Amino acid sequence: MIKTQNRKRKKTTDLPIPHSRPVNSGLNRNLNEFLQSLGEVLIDITALEVNTMVVEQITGEKFIAWEAYRDIYPISQDYLEQQGIHESLRDRYLELRKSLELEYALLLSDPSSEFYDPSVLDSTIGENQILTDPTLELHHIQTRLPDPITPTNPEEIFKAQRVLRSCRFLRSLRKVSELKTALDSRNKALHSKQAEQPGYVKPEVLQKAVTTDMIYAQTVIQLDGDVINRYPQEIFHHPHRDVILQIHKEGVTAGEKQWRGLLEFVIGLVQASLQWGSGKDRSP
């Protein structure tokens, strides 16, 4: 009764309610940002991918965006030589650095991105070569990535922090960081092999040491229901074939349950957000 009477009570003043507009605009802005972030998440969870591999050791390292960005940014031919990276791996490192540069260029060339810079698409000054020339080598690219190591001014640090808040850029950075970790492991294995066999080492021995960890089973379940299974020929001759395939099967089952639960959770959040938003629009 008290709340009903308050709603029907005639206003006694024409003064605006303090902070009413900022609160509403803030809520709408937060809702829009929330829905946008959900859209970014949906890009990652629309398909389930389960890979099974056998590795020599499992590291407990966690992904820290700034640390990963700082470790990948300085990669160049001279840097790899200074760090003692084996020659057979240097091209792979350079490709990782180039892929990160490409991802940032895509952000700069996207009109819907907050990082949009029209000059990236200007062919007259050659700024779009990384977008149009797949054979372009890293040392021919004028980097546009913010420098996290030797910034020329504080704005450079702010730019780096800002780009690391981009879900799109972070997805690429995480993948590149994972590949770099695998290459670092191969580099250590390669140097260890050479230390065991000083002097000339057969190319096939080096190639075996350089090869990244093999995926023995891969299953992809797409949102439309398609299921893709891939197995390399080596799995059929592996002494522990049945154990590996059983572990993979159990991993797919567990991953599918988690994937479905996460999809249902996100869909529920979207529905609740839309209902809340439509309720706000109908309110007087």
N, C-alpha and C positions, 0 to 999 in steps of 0.2 A: 504494500500500500504506500509506503513512504516513497519508493522509487517511482511509482505511477504518478503520484501527486507532483513530484519534482519534474517529471517530463512534461506535465500539462501546465505547470506554473508559467505564467506570462513573464517575459523578461522585463526587468525593471531598469535596465540600462542598455544603451546602444554601443557601449565600449566593447571592442573585440576581446575575445578570450585570449589571454597572454599565451604566446608561443603556439597557437593552434595551427597556423599555416606551416611553420617550420617542422612541426611534428609530423603533419600529414605528408608533406613533401619528403621528409626523411624516411618515413615508412614506405612510401611508394618507391623511393630510390633503392632502399634496402631490398624490397621485394623484387625489383627488376634485376638487381645484382645477384640476388639469390637464384632467380630463375635462369639467369645467364650462366651462373656457375654450374647449375644442374645440367644445362645443355652441354657444357664442356665435359662434365663427368660422363654423360651418356655416350659421348664419342669414344670413350675408352672402354665402356662396359657393354657395348652392343654386341661384342663377339668374345667368346671364351677361347683362349688358347692355352693348351697344356703341353709343355715340353719335358721330356725325360732324358737326362744325360748322366753319364758317370764321370765324376771329376776326381782329381787327386786329393783335393782338400776343399773345405767349405769355409769361407771367411765370414766373420761377423760384422763386416763393414756395412754401414747404413748410408743411404743417399742423403747428402747434405748439398743443397743446390749451389750455395756460394763456393764451397770447397771444390765441387765437381767443375764448376765454371772456371774457377781460378786455375785448376790443373790442366784444363783443355785449351784455354785461351792462348797460352804462349807457344803452342805446338807450331814448329816450323822446321825446315831442313836443318838449319844451324842449331836449333834447340835440341833436336833429336840426336844430333851428333855430339853435342856437349853432354847430354844425359847418358850417352853410351848405348842408345837403342840400336839393336842389331840392324844391319842394312836391309835384310830381307823383310823387316817389319815396318820400315819407315814409311813406305807408300800407304800402308793401311792407317797409320796414325794421321798422315796428312789428309786422307780421305775423311776421317772423322772430324777433323778441324774444319774441312771444307763444308761438310754437311751441316755443321752448326752455323757457319757463315751463311749458307743458303737458306736455312730456316729463318734467320734474322732478316735476310733480304726479302723473304716472302711476307714477313710481318710488316716491313716497311712499305711494301708495294700493295698491301691490301687496304683499300679505301675504308673498310669497316673496322680496321684496327686502330687502336689509340696511338700506335707508333707510325702511322701512315706518313710517308715522305714522298711526294710526287717526283722528286729528283731521281729516285731509284729507277724510274721507268723512262728516263730521258736517254734515248739511244744516241743522241748527238755527243754526249760527253762520256759515253761508254760505261755508265754506272750500272747498266742492267746486264752486263756480260755474264755474271754468275747465274742469272736466270735463263739465259738463252744459249749458253755454250757449255754443254756437258763435259767437254774435254779441257776446259779451262783449269790450269793448275793453280795450286794455292799461292805460290809466290808471285803470280800475276794478278792476284786479287788485292785491291785496296780495302783493307778491313774496315767495316763500319761498326763492328761490335764494340760496346763500351769496355774500356780497359779497366780490369779489376786489380791490376798489379802495380802499374806505374801511371795512375791517372794524372792528367795535366791540370785538372781543376776539380773541385768538389762535385760539380755537375756530372762529371763522368761516373762517379760512384753512385749518385742518385739514379742515373740512367741504367746502370747495371742492376741496382736493386729493383728498379721498376720492371725491367724485362724479366727478372727472375720471379715476378709475381704473375707473369703471363702463363696460364695453364697450357696453352699451345706450345710455347717455347720450352716449358719445363718437361713436357712429354718427350720432346726431341732430346733435350739435355740428359734426361734419365737414360734413354736408350744409348746415346753416345757414351755416357759414363760407363754403362754396363759393358759395352764393346771394348772400351779402353781398359777396363779392369781385366778382361780376358786377354787382351794384347799384352798387358803388363805381366800377366802370369806366363804367357808364351815367351816373352822376352827373358824372364828369369830362367825358364826351362832351357831355352836355347843357350844361354851363357853357361849354365850348369853342364850341359852336354858338351860344349866346347872345352870346358875346364876338365872334364873327365877324359876327353880325347884331344890332347893338345896337338896342334898342327892341323893337317888336312882332315876334314870330316866329310864323309860321303853325303852328297846332296839329298839322297833319300832319307838319311838319318836326320838331317836338318829339317827336311820337309815334315817329317813325323813330329818333330818337336815344335814346329811352328804352327801346325794345324790347330785351330781352335777346338775347344771341347765339342765332341760330336754329339748331336742330338739323335738318340736311338729311336725315339718315337715322338710323333707330334700329332696332336688332335686339335682341330679348330671347329668350334660349334658356333655358327653364325645365327644372327637374330631371326632370320627367315627359316631356320630349321635345318639348313644344310650342315652336314657333318663331314669333315675332311680328315682322313687319316693318312699320315705319311711315315714310311719306314725305310731307312737306308738298307742296302743289300747286306751291309756288315752285320746287321742284327741277326740274320739267319745263321750266321756262323759263329756267333758269340757264345762262349761256354755257359753264360748265365742268361741266355735268351728268355727262357720262361719266367725267371724271376723279374727281369727288367720289364717285360710286357705286363706281368701281373701288377707290379708297382705302378706302371703307367695307367692301367685300367682303373685301379683304385684312386689314383690321382684325378683322373677325368671325372669319376663319379663324385668325389668330394668337391671338386671344383665346380661341377655343374650345379650341385645343391647350393653352394655359396653364391654362385652367379645368379641363379633364379631368385634367391632370397634378396640379393642386393637390387636386382631389377624391380622386384615387387616393392621394396622399400622406397626406391627413388620415384617410382610411379605414384606411390601413395603420397609422397611429399609434393609432387607436382600437382596432383588432384587437390590436396588440401590447400596448397598455395593459391590455385586458381579459384577455389571456392571462397577463400578468404578475400582474394582480390575482388571478385564479383560482389561479395557482400559489402565491401567498402564502397564500391561504385554505386550501389543502390541506397546506401545510407544517406539520410537528408543532410 
